[in-house]
Amino acid sequence: MSEARLKQELTESKAELDKIREQMSSGTHTVHKDLSLISLVPKWSGAENATPCEEFLASIDRAD
């Protein structure tokens, strides 16, 4: 790869990083979580008489 091409890619990468830094600092990037499947997962108390952990984790897998 030529030196000119490497410099061009470096400049482009720096510009992308600057955009990402700006988005992170401005707080404009919002993550929306879909919690619609949470009702399919039973609560697990961890108590001795609770559903076994494996069964609980299997119910989470099935909800996905």
Buried (B, 14 or more C-beta within 10 A) or exposed (E): EEEEEEEEEEEEEEEEEEEEEEEEEEEEEEEEEEEEEEEEBEEBEEEEEEBEEEEBEEBBEEEE
